[in-house]
Amino acid sequence: MRITHLLSKRTAETPRDAGSPSHQLLVRGGYVRQMGQGIYTLLPLAQRVRAKVEAILREEMNRIGGQEMLMPVVTPAELWQRSGRYDAVGSELLRFVDRTGHPHVLNMTNEETVVDAVQANVDSYRQLPFLVYHIQTKFRDEPRSRAGLIRVREFTMKDGYSFHRTAEDLESFYEQVRLAYKRIFWRCGLRKVVDIRSDVGMMGGKVAHEFMLCSPYGEDTLLLCSACDYRGNREVVPAVRSYAFEEDLQALEDVATPGQKTIEEVSTFLGTSPQRCCKAVLFMAEESRPIAAFVRGDLEIDQAKLRNAARVADIRPLREDEMDAAGLVPGFVGPVGLDRDRVTVVIDRSVAETPNLVTGGNALDLHRRGFNATRDLVGFEPVDISQVLDGEPCPTCGSPLEATRGIEVGNIFQLGVRYSKAMELTYAEEDGSARNPIMGCYGIGVGRTLACVVEEHHDDRGPIWPASMAPYMVQICALQAKKPGVVEAAEQLYAALQSAGVDVLLDTREVGAGFMFADADLIAAPVRVIISPRNLAKREAELKYRLPAVPDGLPGSASLDDAVRVIGDVVEQLVASAHDLAGMPD
């Protein structure tokens, strides 16, 4: 490809709305163009990288027995109604009616579609187990699209689904997929990806892992233990902090707190600390039932833990008009005396195990001292709904946890029979009985993987693509193109490398070296070949490298007579090294 023909406008200016490095550099480098909120066109440079990600995905999925298929972008609503998710999933599922009046959805995930396909083609235990996968466009009406390709509304996913006779067979295969995912990310050049236990969320099932790139631009909080290698998303890390207080129980008494609503205001007014207060956080479940969640005043509630504890699909903050309808007094809500027929009450362990707390009095300007949950509440079971913080104990070994941010690039789930049972997918067992196959689900975001490679490998000048990901392996830079012989030598080398099957980009523009090299840094071919009058005088081509790590022993120049062989050998070495799994952690 000649750079003059490349559909890619590069710029030195950083977009004003671009926060993460990948967003900045993919826009500056002419890889993507934003068409709308969370919707991007992948220009040729990005498409070439995406194709390399997809090739690795196919190789590793096929390696563990995967069969590629292609499911549609649009699905009749009837399938989602059968699974129960048409009404359970919120507004992020885009629903529409076609011209015949039939409701449809734009798929944001494909469990329903794959079950429909299997239902028509599998009827015997002899056909199990198997894995199918596809790479397809999805749409999620994401309200918080951000950071370029990291969080978008339209995106490409590799989805895989496995079907099994027993839970033990699923667990065994699940581990195969987990290792395949580690190989995929390693081959893509991602060395900072960790797999962690995670919440199952809307997918359902019992066990899930996320593959997270540790990055300050991530939206998820990860908690890692260096002592025992425990790793978890904060949404599922259990709190094991000590709540030991040796003191006598005080009597429950009302106390006037005029105008004191927040934990800070109340604790200051009463001469106590947030740790000795009970905080109420109010939500509305999608089932239209208010939830009053109570946690100690110095802690925060984790909404994923709360959803699971309350057994609801989704929650949102309760509006003030909804508080009035439920008989809740903003700023003065407490667990004693709440109408449990109208409000779901959830009590965190921190409240249950800390004595003599200050709570809301469920009346304007009123709080209560001396609240003790085990004495003052009847028929409740404390649960873990608090966020675990940096430095708190590891649930496995007790060592301090380290908090970091993470970008999710992949996830795997043990779904069980969540979908096969709901949609009445069965197969005939050996004894003739009808059983629901047990399912696993495995996803990787293609565009997000591309962006994460840039997040991990870049400098101020542009991306630093691993050899497995680079849009072009070689870029020829012809300096001082007006000088005799420069363009001719560059053209000859370009033609010869193309004939040798090397992905090569040619730049013979009459521009200064600084401008040309700045462009080359944004395109980031691992091998840069410089043809200049000075090099021509020596019958040489100069070789420079732009890689995350430059192997020892790579040549700094090659004679023009031998340049095709030398460059070809370098490219072959770099590609082989990029796909080498040596050093990949278990």
N, C-alpha and C positions, 0 to 999 in steps of 0.2 A: 504494500500500500504506500502511495505517495502522500506525504503529509498535506500537500496542497489539495488533495481530493478527499481528505478525511473529514467526515461530518463531525466536527468537534471544534468549538470555539473556546480557547483557553484564555484565562484572564488572571492578572495579578491581584485583582480586587477581591476581598473577602465579602461574600454576601452578608447583608446586614442581619438577616433572620437566621443565619446558619450558626448553630451553637457548637455541635460536636466537630471534631477534626474530620471525620469522614464526610459529613455534610458539606463542610467548607471546601474540602479538596476535590470531592466528586463534582461539585458545581464548578469550581475554578478550573478543573482539568477538562471540562467538556464531556463528562461521562453521563450526566443526567440532566434533564430539564423538567422542572416542576410545571405541571399542567393545572393543578388545583390542589386543594388542601389534601395532603397525604396521597397524591397521585402524581407519578413520575413517568416520563418517557426515558427508557434506557437507550442512550445513543450508542453508536457502534463500539466505542471503547468499553463501556460497561457491559454490553451484550457479549463481547468476547470473553470477559471475565466470568460472567454468569454461565456461559457455555462450559467453561472449565470446571466451575463448581458442580454443574449438573453431571458432567462426565465422571467426576469422582463419586458423586452420589450413586450413579448407576452402577459403577464398578463395585462399590462396597455393598450395595443392596443385592446385586446379583451374586456376589460372593457368598452371601448367607442364604441363598436360595430364593431371592425375591423374583416375582414375576411383574414386569411393568405393564400397566394398563393406563387408560385415560378416562377419567370421569368428567362429567360436564360441569360447566360453571354454574348453570341454572338448574334448579331442582324443583319439581312440583311440591307445593307446600304439604301435600298429603303425606309424604315421607316423614317430614319433620313433625307432623301431627301424630303419626303413628309412634314415633319415639318419645313424644311428650315434650319436645324441645321448642316447638313452634311458639307456644305461649310462654314457656319457662325462660327462654333467652330474651334479653332485653332489646333495646333499640339498635344495638350494634349489628343485629341480623337484619339485613335489608330485605324487606318484603315488598312485592309488587303484584299487580294483577295484569295478566296479558290481555290482548284485544278480544279474547273469547270470554273474559270474565273469570278465568281460573287463577287462583293465587299461586305465586311462585316465590322462591327465595334465591338470592345470590349466595352461593355457598361460602361460608366462612370456615367450614370444616366438612368432612365427608363421611362420617360414620354412617349416616342414613343411606347415602348413595351406595357405599360398598356393601352394606348388608343387603340392599335390594339386588345387587349384582350376584352376590353369593347365594341368595335365596333361589335364584333362577338356575344355578349351576352346580350346587353342592347338595347331595342328599345322603351320602354314606360316610361312615367313619373312616373308610379306606382313603378318602380324599383329604383327610386331616393328618398332620397340621400343614399349613401353607402360609406364605407371605405374599401379599400383593402390594404394589405401590404405584404412585403416579407423581408426576411433576406438573402442577397446574396452577392457573390463576385463581386467586380467591379475593373476596371482598369482605371487609369488616368495617362497618360505619363507625370508625374509631373517633371518639370525641377529642382525643389528645394526640393527634398525629404530631410528630416532632422529630428533630434530628435527622432529617433526610430519610434515607432508606431504613433507618432503625425502627421507626414506628410510622407505618403508612396505613392507608385504607385499602388500596389495591396492591396485591403482592403475589409472589410466586412461592409455593410451598412444595416440598417433597413430603407427601403423606404416605405412610405405610400402615398396613393392617394385617395382623396375623390371627389365625383361627386355630383353636386347640380343643382337644378332648378333655384334658385335665388341667387343674391349676398348676400342678408340678411341671407339666410340659410347657405351659406359658412362662413360668418362672425361669426355666432353663433357657428358653429362647430369648426371653427378655434380656438375659445377661449377654447373649450373643449380639443382640442389637446394641446394647450399651457399649460393648467393645467395638462394634462396627462404627458407631458414632465417634468414638475416640479416634479411630483411624481416619475417619473423614476429616475431622477438624485438624488433626495433625498434618494430614496431606495438604490441606488448604493453607497451612502455615500458621495456624492458630495455636500458640503454645500456652496461652493464659486462660484457656477454657477449662472449667472444672464442672464435674457432674455432681449435683446436689439433690437431696430429698426435697420434694416440693408438694404444694397443695394440688389436689386433683381438679379443683375448680369446677367449671361447667361441664368438663368432660366426664365426670363421674369415675367410678372405680375406686380402688383402695390404695394403690401404690403408684407413685409418679416420681420421675426425676427430670430436672431441667439441666441443660448444658449452658453454662453461663460464662461469658467473657468478663473477667474482672476488669472493670473500667469505671473511672469516676463519672462517666456520662450515662451509666446504667440507671434504670428506674427501680430495680429490685435491690433490697438489702440482703447480703449474704453474711452468714456467720460461720467462720472457719476456725477450727482448732488445730494448731500446729503440733500439739502434743500427741493427739491420737488420730488425726486426719479426719475428724468429724466435719461434715459440710452440710449446711442446710439453708434453704430460703427462710428468712425470718418468719414467714407465714406458718411454718410447720415446726420451728425449733421450740421444744417445750421449755418453759421457765422452771428452773430448779433452784432459784434463789432461796435463801433462808428467810423465814418469817418469824423467827423465834423472838418472843417478847415475854419476859417473866414479870407479870404484874397481875394484880387482882382485878376482877371484872368490876367496872363501875356501873352504877344505875343509869338507865336510859332517861334522859331529861331533855325537855324542850328549852331552847335558848333563842332569844330574839336576835336576829341579824339583819337589821334594816338596810336594804340596798346592797347587801353583800352577796354576790352571786358566784364569782369565780373562786376556784380553789385558793388562789393567792390572796384574794380579798378576805375570804372566810378564815383561812388559817392565820392571817395577820390580825384580824379583828378579834379572834378568840385566843390569840397567843399560843398557837400550836404550829405544827409544820404540815406541809402537804402530805408527808408520809403517814400522818395520823388522821387523814381525811378520806372519805369515800366519795369518789367522783362518779357522777352519772353521765353517760354518753347516750344520746337518743338517736335511734334510727327507725326507718320505715322499711319493712321487708316488702319485696315485690308482691307478696301475698296480701298486701295492704293491712298489715298488722304491726303496730308500733312495738319496738324493742327497747327496753331500758337496760343498758349494760352497765354494770358497776365494777369499778377497778380502783385500786388505791390511788390516792391523789398525786403521787409522784411518778405514776406509770401511765402508759398509753395503751389503748386497745388496738389489737390487730384485727382488722376487719375480716380477713380470711378465716382466722380462728373463730371469730364471732359467727360468721355465716355457717361454719360447720357445726358449732355448738348449738345454734338455733335451728339448724337443719332447714335453711332457706337458700334459695338459689342466688339471691342478690339483695343487697341493702343499700340504702342511701340515707343521708342525714334527714332527720325529721324536721319538717317545716313548723313554724310557730303556730300556724292555724291548725295544724294536725295535733300539736301538743294540747291546745285548748279542747279539741274534740275528744281527746283521750283522757282529759282531766289532769294533765301534767302541768306543773307550774315551772316555767323556765327559770333555771338557776337555783331551784329549791327542791329538786326531785330526789327522793330517798327511797330505799327499798322497803321500809316499814310502812304498811298501809296502802300500798299500790293495789289497784284493782287488777288482779291477774286474769280476770275474764276479758279484760280489754287490752292489756299490755303484757307482752312476753318479758319476763324478768330473767336476766342472766347474771350470775355472780361469779366474779373471778376468784381464784384461790387466794390472791393477795388480800381480798376483803374478808374472806372466810377465816383466814389464819392470822389476821392482825387485830388485836383486841382494842376496845375503847376508841372507836373511830367517831369522827364527826360526819354526819350525813345530812342530806336535805330533809326537811320536815313535811314536804308535800303541801305547804301552804306559804303564801307570800310572806317574805321576811322572817321565815322560821327555819332553824336547823335543830338538830338533835346531837347531844353529846352522849358518849358512853355506849355507842352501838356495838353489839357483839353478835355477829351473824348466827353463830351456833345456838345462841340463846333467844335472839329476837326474831328470827325467821323460822317458819315451819315448812317442811317439805321441799327443800331445795337441795340441789347437788352442785357444789362448786366446780367450775371448769377452768381450764387454762385459756384465757383470751387476751393476755397481756403481751406486749412486744418485749422480746428479749433484746438487751442492749449490748453494745460493745463493752467487753470486760467482764460480763456476767459468766457464771460457770457453764462449762460444757456439759451437756446432759449425759455424755458417755463417761468422761474421766474427771470432770470437775475443774479442769484448767480454764483460764480465762479465754473467752472467745474473742476473735478479732472480727470486727464488722468491716465490710467493704461493699462497694456497689457492683452490680453485674448487669450485663445485657444478655437477655435470653436469645440463644441462637438455635436451640433445639429442645425437644421434650419427648419423653416416652412415658406411656401409661399402661398399667395393667387394668384394663376396663372390666374384666370379668364378663358377666352376662347382661350388663346394663342395657346394651342395645339389642343383642340377639333375643333376649327375653321380651323386651318391650315391643319389638317388631315381629315376634313369633317366628324367628329363624330357627329351624331345627334340622337335625340330621338323624339318620337311623343308626343307632349303636349296634354293636355286634350281637346283642341279645334281642334286637328288634325294637327296643324302646326309643322314643323320640327325645332328644336332648338338645339343649341350647349350646352351641359352641362357645367357648371362652375366648375372649378377644383381647388383643393388645393393639396399641396405637402408637405411631412413631412419626414425629414431624421435625422438619428442618426448614427454616426460612432461607430461601436462596439469596434474595436481595439483601437480607440482613447479614448473612454470612459474608457476602461481598463487602458490605460496609464495615463489618467487624474486622476483616483483614486490614482495612485501612486504619481503623481505630488502633489496632495493635502495632502496625508497621507504617510509620510515616515520620517525616520531619517537617520543618517549616516550609520546605520547597515543594513538597508533594507526597504522594503515596510512595512506599517502598515495597513493591510487589514481590512476594516469594515467586520463585521460578515457576511453580505450579499454577499460579494465578495471573501472571502478567498478560496484558492484552497483546503485546508484541514482545518477543524474546530479544530482538536486536533492533536498535535504531542507528541508522547511518547518518551522521552529521557532516555535511560537506561545507567546511568553512571557507570563506572568501571564494564564493562560487564563481566569481568573474575571472579568477586567475586561471591560466591555462592548465588544462588537464585535471582539475579538481572534480568537476561534474562528470567528466568521462570516466574517471576511476571509480567514483561513487556509483555511477550507473552500472558499470561492469560488475562490481561487487554485489550490488543489489540483485541483478539478474541471476548471478551465479548462486547466491544464497536462496533465492526463490526456487531455483531449479533443484536445490538440495533439500527443499522442504522445510526451510527455516521461516518462521513468522518474522518478517522484517519490515520495518518502516523506514522510508527514505525521505530525508530533508535536504533539499538542494536550494532552499530559498536564499535570496540575496539579503540576508539580515545579519546583524552583528552576532558574535559568538555568545555574548551574555543573554541575548533574547532567545537564541536557538537552544542554549543549554537550559534556560528557565522553562521553556516549552517541554524539553526532553525530561526534565525532572518531574513535571506533572504527568506525563505519559508513563514514565518510569520503566522503560524497557530494562531488564537486568543487565544487558550488554550494550554498551554504547561504543560505536566504532567511529572514530574521528578521522576524516580525510581532510588534509590541509596542505598548502604549498610546502610547509616545513616537513611534514611527513612524506609527501611525495618525493622530495629531494632524496630521501633515504629509501624510497620504494617500500614504505611501511604504512600500515594503518595502526593508529593508537587505540588501545582498548581500555575502557573505563567500566566500572561495575556499580550498579545501584541495587543492592540486595540487603535484606535484614541482617545477614551475616555473610561476609565474603570469604569463601574457602581459601586456604593457603595454596600458593603455587599457581594461581591463575596468571596467564601471561599478560604483560602490559602492552604488548605490541605483537604484530604479525606482519611478515613480509607480504606484499600484495600478491606475489605468486602463490603463496601458501595460505592466504587469509581464509579462504572458504573452508579448508580442512580444519584449521586451528579454531575458527569460530564455531564450526559445527561440533567439534569435540567439546568445546567449552559448554555449548548449549546442552549437549547430551549429558555432560557431567552434572550440570546444574539441575536439569529436570529430574535425573535419577536421584540426586541428593534430596530434592524437594519431596519426593515420594517415598524416601527411605524411612521406615518406621523405627530405626534404631534410636534409642533414647526416649521413646514414647513411654510415659509412666503407665503402670498397670491400672 
